Amino acid sequence: MLQDIFFTGLINSGIYALLALGFSLIFGVARIVNISHTAFYMVAAYMVYVLGHMLGLPFWLAILVAVLAVTALGVLAYKLVIEPIREHDTAVLIGTIALAAIFQELMIIFFGGHYLSIPALVSGYTEVAGVRITNQRLLTLAIVGVTLIGIWLLLTRSRLGLAIRVTAGDREVANLMGMNVGGIAMWTMGISVGLAAIAGVMVAPLFVVDPLMWLDPLIIVLAIVVLGGLGSLKGSVIGALIIGYVETMTVFLVPAGSFLKAAVALSIMVLVLAIRPEGLFGVAFEEER
Amino acid sequence: MVVRTMRRGWTLLRTEVLVLPSRIVVLVFAVGLLVLPLFTTDPYLLRILIMASIFATFAASWDFLAGYSGQVNFGHALFFGTAAYSSALINVNLGISPLLSIPIGALLAGVVGVLVGVLCLRLRGPYLSLTTLVLPIIVVSVFFAIPDITGGELGIRRVETITRDRVANYYIAVCMMLVLCFFLWKLGNSRFGLILHAIREDQVAVRAAGLNTSRYKIMAFGISAVVAGLVGGFYGHFVRSVGPAVLAVQLSFEAVIFGIVGGIVSIVGPVAAVFILYPLTELLADFPAFQEFRLLAFALIVLLVLLFMPRGFVPWVRDRIEQVCPSCKNRNTRGRKRCRVCQTDLSD
C-alpha cells in the first residue's frame, strides 16, 4: 500500500511537474495565462495514437515526431493567435480558451468522442521494493526525470536559459538591456509546449486518450502553479509533488476517494492561498499590504 | 398628474435616450423583445430567447464583478449553480413554490458570493481568477460524493415550473433580464460604480482617499452573486432539472467569453454578445451538417472577433458611431459640432 502510494504519487507528480513547469515558464516570461496549455498535451497524445497505432511507425519515432510537431504547432499558435492580442490580458485568456476548444472539437470530428487506448511501449513489469510496477510506468518515470534535469540544465547553464530567467525576473529591464523580449517569449512558448507534449506522449499509453482529457489536468495544473507561486519554477515542482501526492493518497485512503481527489487537492490550494496569497514561492506584490 | 408623468417620461426619453444611437439601439431591442410574442409564439424561438435572456443576465452579472471591480472571477457558475441547486432542492424536498424558492436560492448564492469575496480579498490578478475557477469544481466533486442528496451525475429531476405557459415564461425571463441588467447598468454608473472603477484602476489610491475598499469589493461580489443566482434559480425551474452542468467549468468560461467578446465594463456588451452568438449557434445547429461544428464555429467566431476587436464588440461599434466629449466625458453622436451637455466644440 505504502509503496503503491509512493510510486503512483511519483508518476502523477512527475507528469504534473512537466505540465506545470511549462505553464509557469510562459507565464513568467510573457505574462500569458495559456489555458490551451493542456490542449497541446492532448494533441500530442492523439499524434502518438495516429503515428504509432494507425500508421504503424516505431513508437520511439512516433513520440519524437509528435513532440516536435506539437512544439511547432505551439509556436505557430503563439504567432497567429496570442501575439496579436498580447496587450490585452483578458483577450489572451479567452483566445487560449477558444484555441483549446478548437483543438477539442477537431479531435472529436476526426476521431469521435470515445476513448482510445494505446498499447504500452514496453511490456512486462519489474518488482521494486515489493510492488510490481509495469515497465511502462518505470519508463515514464525515467523520461520525466531526464526531462526535468534537462530543463533545469537548460535554464541554469545556457545563454537561452539565462535570457529566459532574466526576462521572467524583470521584462522591462531586460528589454532596456537590448534583449529581444518577443523572441525570447517565442522560444519559451516552444519549450513550454514541448514540455506539455512530452507529458502528453508519456500519459497516452498509461491512461486513455479522449477529446476531453485536457480539462482535468488543466484544473490541476492551474492549482499547482497558483499553489507554488505563479512564475516560480521551484514552486511549480514542489506544488506538483504536493498536489500529486495528495491526489494519490485521497484515492488510496479515502472512501469514494476518486470522486473527491480533485476536491481535496483543490481545497489544499485554496487553503494555502488563504494564508499565503502569493503562493508558496511566489513574489509578493509590493504595492499592497 | 398622469399627463405630467408622461411629459416627464418623454423629456427623459428625448434628452437621455434618443440623443445617442447606442441607447436607441438598446431601446429598440428591449421594446422588440417585449412585443415579439404578438407576432410569433413559436415555442422553439421563444425557448432560444428565454435561454439567451438567462445567459445574458448571467454574463452581465459577471461583467459587473469582473469588469467594474476588476475581480476577474473565473468560477461564476458557482453562484448560478448554488442558486439552481438550492432552489430546486427546496422546491422538490419541501414543496415550496418556485416563486419563493428562487429568491431563497438567490439569497444563498449571495451569501456564498460574500464568502468568496472575503476569501478573495487578499488575492490579486491571476491568483484570484484561478482560485475562483477551482471553487465550483470542489463543490461538484463533493456533490458527486453525496448522490443521495444531490442526485450525483443525474442531478435533481422533476423540478416544478413557475408556469407551463411558454409565453408567460418568456415574459418572466425577458423582464427579469431587462430589469436586472438595467439595475446593474444604473449601479455601474452610480457613485458605487465609480468607486468600483477606481478600485480596479488603483486600489491603494482609493484606500488613501479614506474608502473601505474591502467593503466595496465584497459588496460587488454579493450583488453579482445575487443577480446570477436569480437567473440560476429560474433556469433550474424552466429546464425542470438541475445537474452538474450548472456548476461546470464550461458555464463559467461562457460568462467570461460572452463578457469579453461583447466588451467588458459596459453591461450592454455581454448582453449583446449573448443575443448575437447564442441564437446563431443554436440556428446553425439546426443544419445537420453544422451539428458537430457548432462549438468549433463558436470558438472560431470568438477568436476572429478578438483578433479584430480586442476590446470587444460593443466598444468597437460604439467608437465608430459615437465620440466622447474631451471636456465633460459625456458621449455624443459622432459628427456633432458641439457637445450635447457642455457645448464644447467637437469639430476637430
Interface residues (C-beta under 8 A of the other chain):
Chain A: F27 V33 V81 P84 I85 E87 H88 T90 A91 L93 I94 G95 I97 A98 L99 A101 I102 Q104 E105 L106 I108 I109 L215 I219 L222 A223 V225 V226 L230 A256 F259 L260 K261 A262 A263 L266 S267 M269 V270 L273 A274 P277 E278 G279 G282 F285 E287 E288 R289
Chain B: V72 L119 R122 L123 R124 P126 Y127 S129 L130 T131 L133 V134 L135 I137 I138 S141 V142 F144 A145 Q203 V204 V249 F253 V256 I257 I260 V261 I264 E292 F293 L295 L296 F298 A299 L300 V302 L303 L306 L307 P310 R311
